[in-house]
């Protein structure tokens, strides 16, 4: 029996190489990794880099498959995946996201995001964080909590183009944008969903445990609370791989 296509969507400030350790744990060499424009892949000059535009981009890419896919998203990639589950459930067999908490009614953006959402301060921040020599970019990745080869791979993608995409994306998501979108979470019930909750995510960038639980209940998603940090795709993929395999096994059965 042929496998359902597996599609992985990463977030900020990453590129597709972050999925290598997870794919090794899953034993999958046939998965498709999608890099949002500006994040690991170049964005055209006319791409608006907004929450809505990234949703349309992902829908277009998933529409290229001949059958519904199993789609997994990390960080902002997880945010885009949830949007697809709400707006284009016909494109997926199942969805999994570690960013479901973004759509909770009381979600508040983390401190760095709030800086990016401000004129002037945001520009100063991305100028400091993105671009420059590799050693500087590597130091930024490590300061964000990444380690080893994962930090090196991410550092290679940190450039001015990503910085501009960051400003546009986060400013398009200023509250109450995400809270309003979250009112449609019940539409995601049309396809099986899995909320991946990284309980060791110190920054709580994707939401608190309570917010994940509330959004999961609204969307009908199962919850997998895992003792992993924010950068689990590169640093601790095994618990997530186990949760995903158990989730997919129920669908296959």
RALIN-V498357 format. One record per residue. N is the residue number from 1. RES is the residue in one small letter. SS is DSSP state (H for helix, E for strand, C for the rest). PHI is phi in whole degrees, -180 to 180 (999 if undefined). D_CENTER is the distance of its C-alpha to the mean C-alpha in Angstrom with 2 decimals. Layout:
n res ss phi d_center
N RES SS PHI D_CENTER
N RES SS PHI D_CENTER
This chain:
n res ss phi d_center
1 x C 999 29.48
2 x C -73 26.68
3 x C -79 23.10
4 x C -70 20.58
5 x C -57 18.29
6 x E -108 15.02
7 x E -123 12.10
8 x E -118 8.97
9 x E -127 6.14
10 x C -92 4.84
11 x C -122 4.22
12 x C -108 7.51
13 x C -106 10.13
14 x C -106 9.50
15 x C -139 11.01
16 x H -65 11.38
17 x H -65 13.83
18 x H -64 11.52
19 x H -83 11.61
20 x H -52 15.41
21 x H -61 16.19
22 x H -66 14.31
23 x H -64 16.03
24 x H -65 19.23
25 x H -66 19.08
26 x H -79 18.58
27 x C 68 21.32
28 x C -110 19.57
29 x C -115 20.62
30 x C -118 20.11
31 x C -80 16.33
32 x E -110 14.79
33 x E -107 11.96
34 x E -111 10.79
35 x C -104 10.22
36 x C -58 9.74
37 x E -53 13.17
38 x C 94 13.79
39 x C -121 11.04
40 x C 92 12.95
41 x E -142 14.95
42 x C -67 17.56
43 x C -102 17.45
44 x C -69 20.76
45 x C -61 22.85
46 x C -94 22.69
47 x C -76 18.93
48 x C -75 18.31
49 x C 52 14.66
50 x C -114 14.29
51 x H -53 12.08
52 x H -65 14.62
53 x H -65 14.90
54 x H -68 11.33
55 x H -63 11.88
56 x H -67 15.17
57 x H -60 14.01
58 x H -67 11.82
59 x H -61 14.80
60 x H -65 17.14
61 x H -69 15.60
62 x H -68 15.46
63 x C -68 18.93
64 x C -80 20.26
65 x C -83 20.27
66 x C -80 23.53
67 x C -146 22.18
68 x C -60 19.31
69 x E -115 16.54
70 x E -92 14.56
71 x E -118 10.87
72 x E -126 8.16
73 x E -127 4.36
74 x C -119 3.03
75 x C 56 3.05
76 x H -61 3.40
77 x H -59 2.39
78 x H -67 3.17
79 x H -64 5.43
80 x H -66 6.67
81 x H -64 7.36
82 x H -62 9.25
83 x H -60 11.02
84 x H -62 12.17
85 x H -60 13.40
86 x H -82 15.39
87 x H -104 16.74
88 x C -137 17.09
89 x H -63 17.49
90 x H -65 20.06
91 x H -88 17.58
92 x E -127 16.20
93 x E -85 18.15
94 x E -151 15.47
95 x E -139 11.86
96 x E -140 9.90
97 x E -148 6.97
98 x C -100 6.98
99 x C -123 6.42
100 x H -62 9.50
101 x H -62 11.57
102 x H -59 10.53
103 x H -96 12.85
104 x C -68 15.69
105 x C -61 18.88
106 x C -108 19.47
107 x C -65 16.13
108 x C -123 16.93
109 x C -63 14.87
110 x C -68 15.28
111 x H -59 18.19
112 x H -66 16.71
113 x H -63 14.79
114 x H -64 18.18
115 x H -68 19.88
116 x H -62 17.77
117 x C -82 18.65
118 x C -106 22.33
119 x C -61 24.54
120 x C 86 26.11
121 x H -62 24.37
122 x H -64 21.01
123 x H -63 22.75
124 x H -64 24.42
125 x H -66 21.27
126 x H -70 19.47
127 x H -64 22.87
128 x H -75 23.07
129 x H -90 19.62
130 x C -112 19.12
131 x C 90 21.81
132 x C 87 25.10
133 x C -65 26.37
134 x H -59 24.29
135 x H -59 25.72
136 x H -67 24.49
137 x H -66 20.92
138 x H -65 21.02
139 x H -63 22.34
140 x H -64 19.46
141 x H -60 16.89
142 x H -69 19.21
143 x H -66 19.61
144 x C -79 15.91
145 x C 108 16.58
146 x C -83 15.91
147 x C -137 18.94
148 x H 58 20.86
149 x H -65 19.87
150 x H -62 16.14
151 x H -65 17.06
152 x H -65 19.36
153 x H -66 16.96
154 x H -69 14.49
155 x H -57 17.63
156 x C -63 18.83
157 x C -99 16.22
158 x C -72 16.72
159 x C -144 19.00
160 x H -62 20.33
161 x H -62 18.47
162 x H -66 15.06
163 x H -59 16.75
164 x H -68 17.88
165 x H -65 14.57
166 x H -60 13.26
167 x H -60 16.39
168 x H -66 16.24
169 x H -65 12.73
170 x H -69 13.32
171 x H -72 16.86
172 x H -75 16.08
173 x C -110 14.20
174 x C -59 17.17
175 x C -60 18.27
176 x C -96 19.58
177 x H -57 17.20
178 x H -69 14.40
179 x H -63 17.26
180 x H -65 19.02
181 x H -63 16.19
182 x H -66 15.99
183 x C -66 19.63
184 x C -99 18.74
185 x H -58 16.77
186 x H -60 19.89
187 x H -67 19.40
188 x H -71 16.52
189 x H -66 19.36
190 x H -67 20.56
191 x C -134 18.40
192 x E -60 17.80
193 x E -128 14.57
194 x E -133 13.46
195 x E -91 11.97
196 x E -91 11.02
197 x E -110 12.36
198 x E -84 12.61
199 x C -70 16.07
200 x C -99 16.69
201 x C -75 13.96
202 x C -59 16.79
203 x C -75 15.24
204 x C 53 13.81
205 x C -62 11.21
206 x C -99 9.24
207 x C 117 12.70
208 x C -78 15.88
209 x H -59 16.93
210 x H -63 19.07
211 x H -68 16.41
212 x H -60 14.23
213 x H -65 17.55
214 x H -65 18.65
215 x H -68 15.66
216 x H -65 15.88
217 x H -63 19.58
218 x H -66 19.26
219 x H -92 17.01
220 x C 76 19.07
221 x C -81 16.36
222 x E -69 17.58
223 x E -120 16.52
224 x E -119 16.17
225 x E -90 16.74
226 x E -122 16.46
227 x C -81 18.09
228 x C -132 15.37
229 x C -94 13.89
230 x C -61 10.62
231 x C -95 10.93
232 x H -57 11.78
233 x H -56 10.75
234 x H -102 13.71
235 x H -102 15.81
236 x C -151 16.08
237 x H -78 14.71
238 x H -60 17.88
239 x H -60 17.44
240 x H -69 14.11
241 x H -60 15.92
242 x H -63 18.81
243 x H -65 17.01
244 x H -65 15.47
245 x H -64 18.93
246 x H -66 20.69
247 x H -63 18.59
248 x H -68 19.26
249 x H -62 22.85
250 x H -64 23.59
251 x H -71 22.64
252 x H -70 24.71
253 x C -74 27.54
